[in-house]
Every structure is written in structure tokens, then in C-alpha cells.
Amino acid sequence: MFKINNLSVSVNDKNILNDLNVELPDGQIHVIMGKNGIGKSTLCKVIMNYPGYTKKGNIVFNNKDLLKMSTYEIAKEGVMLISQNPVSIEGVSNAEALRTALKERNEGTLDIFKFNKEMEEICDKLALDRSFIHKDINVGASGGERKKIELLHMGILKPKFIILDEIDSGLDVDALKVVSNFINEYYKTFKPTILIITHHTNIIKYIKPNYVHILDNGKIVKTGDYHLAENIENIGFDEAFTISEEGKDE
């Protein structure tokens, strides 16, 4: 179970999230949608307990408060953020980083042949050139390739809770289908809990969530199934908020 309880977040005395509450049962896919600049990416970083934010409330996963843990400890707990803008890390190859991460999890002796074979198979599924396995992390990679590299890491590390921050941003139609197919296959095999953060509905056309939540003014203002996202696409966020407020008055 993943649960956010009464979460408020500010930066430099500016409130970004206000008394936010949301709950994701194990093995479900949820989407949080909202307009640009509304605090969606901030929420992703706060879940990983990145520094620089003033936080109140708690974020619970596996009965542990993530806000009392370091980012490293959160990752070891099985939480992974697929960032909107993955950074480059010179001097560290993808293979080296993944070998180190698996070693840190104390998974015993690593079968290098099996490890390399799995990386190659994942690259093929993602239509990602195998040469990236031994290249420095994201160095020289395009925006779409960087997101596929992040998914390569996901496929090897097999997290239990995955945050996809604008995973569909900047992907063309073909790349979006490839990425979506990989995520769907991973979900079918491992049944992780997935939180998708987005401001449009492209990814939801390929990955059907259990619930869609609309974020506005720092809190969840509306929740529904994937048809809510389709409604947003047709009428826009502002109209959806208006309908939501009218419903409250009835």
C-alpha cells in the first residue's frame, strides 16, 4: 500500500502542495493529471525525499514513512522515479551502474552472462541500440533515448513502486507505443504499483489506469476512472474543475 497523508510542501515560503491525500493499493495503476506548473513534478521529487523542500504530513509505503528515509533508502525499498528529464552521468556506464545497484541489494553473486543477456533483451524490446548498455548514462542520448534508458534500468532493477513523470513527453507515436508496450508487459509480469504523472492523455490511451486523479491548487480535486482523462481531453481542465465545483454545491 502506498499512501500520502495530509501532505503540504513549500519552497522558499511558496506553497506548492496543500493537504494532499491519495492512496494506491498494491498492484494498481493510478494517474495524477494537472496543468503545467501545478506541482506534479514536485510531488515526484518529494516522494523520493529530494532535499530543498519544506514538508508536512507523511508518505507511507510498505508501512514506512518515506519522508523519514534518505533517497538512497527509498530506492532500496523498491521505489523508482522515471524522471521527466533524466540527467547525464559521465564516467559511469549503464551496465556498471546496474551491476553496482544489484550488488548493493545483496542479491548474491551476479551471473554476468544472464545479466548481459537480460539487458540486451530489454534493449531490443525498447528499440534501443544495444551500444547504450556500455555507454555512460544518458551521455549523447536524445530525449526519447534517455527515457528508454531509464526503462532499461527499471527492467533490470524491478522496482515494486514506479513513478513515471511525464514519460510520454517528447515521444513520437511509434516511440510511445514501444514504451507503453514495455510498461504494460512489465506490469503484467511483476504487478508493481505505478503512479503516472502527466498533463495530457497520450499515455493513458495505451496504459489503462485503475483511477485518474486531477491535481489543482495543491490538492486532488477530482477522482475517476480512465474516462475522466478522456473527459479532460475533450473539455479541458478548467471546465472539468467547474463541473466538479458545481457538483459539490448540489
C-alpha positions as CSV (number, residue, x, y, z in Angstrom):
1,M,0.0,0.0,0.0
2,F,1.2,3.5,-0.9
3,K,-0.5,6.4,0.9
4,I,0.0,10.1,1.0
5,N,-1.5,11.7,4.1
6,N,-2.1,15.4,4.5
7,L,1.0,16.3,2.5
8,S,1.9,20.0,2.3
9,V,5.0,21.2,0.5
10,S,6.6,24.6,0.1
11,V,9.7,26.0,-1.4
12,N,11.1,29.4,-0.3
13,D,7.8,30.0,1.6
14,K,5.8,29.4,-1.6
15,N,3.1,26.7,-1.1
16,I,3.0,24.1,-3.8
17,L,1.0,21.2,-2.4
18,N,-1.7,21.7,0.2
19,D,-3.0,18.9,2.4
20,L,-2.7,16.4,-0.4
21,N,-4.2,12.9,0.2
22,V,-4.1,9.9,-2.2
23,E,-4.0,6.2,-1.8
24,L,-2.7,3.5,-4.2
25,P,-3.5,-0.1,-3.2
26,D,-0.7,-2.6,-4.2
27,G,-0.7,-3.6,-7.8
28,Q,-2.8,-0.7,-9.1
29,I,-2.1,1.9,-11.7
30,H,-3.1,5.5,-10.9
31,V,-2.7,8.7,-12.9
32,I,-2.3,12.2,-11.5
33,M,-3.1,14.8,-14.1
34,G,-2.9,18.6,-13.9
35,K,-1.9,21.7,-15.8
36,N,1.7,22.6,-16.3
37,G,3.3,24.2,-13.2
38,I,0.8,22.8,-10.8
39,G,3.2,20.8,-8.7
40,K,3.2,17.4,-10.3
41,S,6.9,17.0,-10.7
42,T,7.4,18.5,-7.2
43,L,5.3,15.6,-5.9
44,C,7.5,13.1,-7.6
45,K,10.7,14.6,-6.1
46,V,9.1,14.8,-2.6
47,I,8.1,11.1,-2.8
48,M,11.8,10.3,-3.3
49,N,12.5,12.8,-0.4
50,Y,14.8,15.0,-2.5
51,P,16.3,17.9,-0.5
52,G,15.2,21.6,-0.8
53,Y,11.5,21.2,0.2
54,T,9.7,22.0,3.4
55,K,7.3,19.1,4.0
56,K,4.4,18.3,6.4
57,G,2.4,15.1,6.5
58,N,3.7,11.7,5.6
59,I,4.1,9.4,2.6
60,V,3.8,5.7,3.6
61,F,5.0,2.7,1.5
62,N,5.3,-0.8,3.0
63,N,4.4,0.7,6.4
64,K,7.4,3.0,6.3
65,D,7.3,6.8,6.2
66,L,9.4,7.8,3.1
67,L,9.9,11.3,4.5
68,K,11.9,9.8,7.3
69,M,14.2,8.0,4.9
70,S,17.0,9.1,2.6
71,T,16.6,8.9,-1.2
72,Y,19.0,6.0,-1.2
73,E,17.0,4.1,1.4
74,I,13.8,4.8,-0.6
75,A,15.3,3.4,-3.7
76,K,16.5,0.3,-1.8
77,E,12.9,-0.1,-0.6
78,G,11.9,-0.7,-4.2
79,V,10.7,2.8,-5.2
80,M,11.9,4.2,-8.6
81,L,11.3,7.5,-10.2
82,I,11.5,7.7,-14.0
83,S,12.3,11.3,-14.3
84,Q,10.9,13.8,-16.9
85,N,14.4,15.0,-17.7
86,P,16.9,12.2,-16.9
87,V,20.4,13.6,-16.2
88,S,23.7,12.5,-17.9
89,I,26.4,10.9,-15.7
90,E,29.8,10.9,-17.4
91,G,32.2,8.2,-16.4
92,V,29.6,5.6,-15.3
93,S,28.1,3.2,-17.9
94,N,24.6,1.9,-17.6
95,A,26.0,-1.7,-17.1
96,E,28.3,-0.5,-14.4
97,A,25.6,1.4,-12.6
98,L,23.1,-1.5,-12.7
99,R,25.7,-4.0,-11.6
100,T,26.5,-1.8,-8.6
101,A,22.8,-1.3,-7.7
102,L,22.2,-5.1,-7.8
103,K,25.3,-5.6,-5.6
104,E,24.0,-3.0,-3.1
105,R,20.8,-5.0,-2.8
106,N,22.9,-8.0,-1.6
107,E,21.4,-10.3,-4.3
108,G,24.4,-12.7,-4.1
109,T,26.9,-13.4,-6.9
110,L,25.8,-11.8,-10.2
111,D,25.6,-14.1,-13.2
112,I,27.2,-11.8,-15.7
113,F,26.1,-13.8,-18.7
114,K,22.4,-13.7,-17.6
115,F,22.8,-10.1,-16.7
116,N,24.1,-9.1,-20.1
117,K,21.5,-11.2,-21.9
118,E,18.7,-9.6,-20.0
119,M,20.0,-6.1,-20.8
120,E,20.2,-7.0,-24.5
121,E,16.7,-8.4,-24.5
122,I,15.3,-5.3,-22.8
123,C,17.1,-3.0,-25.3
124,D,15.5,-5.0,-28.1
125,K,12.0,-4.6,-26.6
126,L,12.6,-0.9,-26.3
127,A,14.1,-0.5,-29.8
128,L,17.1,0.9,-28.0
129,D,20.5,0.3,-29.6
130,R,22.5,-2.2,-27.5
131,S,25.5,0.0,-27.6
132,F,23.9,2.1,-24.8
133,I,24.5,-0.7,-22.4
134,H,28.2,0.2,-22.2
135,K,27.8,3.9,-22.8
136,D,27.9,6.5,-20.0
137,I,24.5,7.1,-18.5
138,N,22.4,9.2,-21.0
139,V,25.6,10.8,-22.5
140,G,24.9,11.6,-26.1
141,A,21.3,10.2,-25.9
142,S,18.3,12.0,-27.2
143,G,15.3,12.8,-25.0
144,G,13.4,9.7,-26.1
145,E,16.5,7.5,-25.8
146,R,17.0,8.8,-22.2
147,K,13.6,7.7,-21.2
148,K,14.2,4.2,-22.8
149,I,17.4,4.0,-20.8
150,E,15.5,4.8,-17.6
151,L,13.1,1.9,-18.5
152,L,16.1,-0.3,-19.1
153,H,17.2,0.4,-15.5
154,M,13.6,-0.3,-14.4
155,G,13.6,-3.6,-16.2
156,I,16.8,-4.8,-14.5
157,L,16.2,-3.4,-11.0
158,K,12.5,-4.5,-10.9
159,P,11.1,-1.9,-8.5
160,K,7.9,-2.5,-6.7
161,F,6.6,1.1,-6.9
162,I,7.2,3.1,-10.0
163,I,6.7,6.8,-10.6
164,L,6.5,7.8,-14.3
165,D,7.0,11.6,-14.5
166,E,5.8,12.8,-17.9
167,I,7.0,9.6,-19.5
168,D,5.1,10.4,-22.7
169,S,6.5,13.9,-23.1
170,G,8.6,14.3,-26.3
171,L,7.9,10.8,-27.6
172,D,6.6,10.4,-31.1
173,V,3.8,8.0,-31.8
174,D,6.0,5.0,-32.5
175,A,8.2,5.5,-29.5
176,L,5.1,6.0,-27.3
177,K,3.7,2.6,-28.4
178,V,7.1,0.9,-27.8
179,V,7.4,2.4,-24.3
180,S,3.8,1.7,-23.4
181,N,4.1,-1.9,-24.6
182,F,7.2,-2.4,-22.4
183,I,5.5,-0.9,-19.3
184,N,2.3,-3.0,-19.9
185,E,4.4,-6.2,-20.2
186,Y,6.4,-5.3,-17.1
187,Y,3.1,-4.7,-15.2
188,K,1.6,-7.9,-16.4
189,T,4.7,-9.9,-15.3
190,F,5.6,-8.2,-11.9
191,K,2.4,-6.4,-10.8
192,P,4.1,-3.3,-9.4
193,T,2.2,-0.3,-8.2
194,I,2.5,2.5,-10.8
195,L,1.9,6.2,-10.4
196,I,1.8,8.1,-13.8
197,I,2.2,11.9,-13.7
198,T,1.1,13.7,-16.8
199,H,-0.7,16.8,-18.2
200,H,-2.2,15.1,-21.2
201,T,-3.8,11.8,-22.1
202,N,-1.4,10.3,-24.6
203,I,0.0,7.6,-22.3
204,I,-3.5,6.8,-21.0
205,K,-4.6,5.7,-24.4
206,Y,-2.1,2.8,-24.2
207,I,-1.9,2.1,-20.4
208,K,-5.3,1.9,-18.7
209,P,-5.2,3.0,-15.1
210,N,-7.5,1.9,-12.3
211,Y,-8.0,5.6,-11.3
212,V,-7.3,9.1,-12.5
213,H,-6.8,12.0,-10.1
214,I,-6.9,15.6,-11.0
215,L,-4.5,17.9,-9.2
216,D,-5.3,21.6,-8.8
217,N,-4.4,24.2,-6.2
218,G,-2.1,21.7,-4.5
219,K,-4.6,19.0,-3.8
220,I,-6.7,16.3,-5.5
221,V,-9.9,17.9,-6.7
222,K,-11.5,15.0,-8.6
223,T,-11.0,11.3,-9.0
224,G,-12.5,8.9,-11.5
225,D,-11.6,6.0,-13.9
226,Y,-9.8,6.5,-17.2
227,H,-12.9,8.0,-18.7
228,L,-12.1,11.1,-16.6
229,A,-8.9,11.6,-18.6
230,E,-10.9,11.3,-21.8
231,N,-13.3,13.9,-20.5
232,I,-10.3,16.2,-19.7
233,E,-9.1,15.8,-23.3
234,N,-12.5,16.8,-24.6
235,I,-13.4,19.8,-22.4
236,G,-10.1,20.8,-20.7
237,F,-9.0,21.1,-17.1
238,D,-10.9,24.4,-16.3
239,E,-14.2,23.1,-17.5
240,A,-13.7,19.9,-15.5
241,F,-12.9,21.9,-12.4
242,T,-16.1,23.9,-13.0
243,I,-18.2,20.8,-13.3
244,S,-16.6,19.4,-10.1
245,E,-17.3,22.6,-8.1
246,E,-20.9,22.6,-9.4
247,G,-21.3,19.0,-8.2
248,K,-20.2,20.0,-4.8
249,D,-22.9,22.6,-4.5
250,E,-25.7,20.2,-5.3
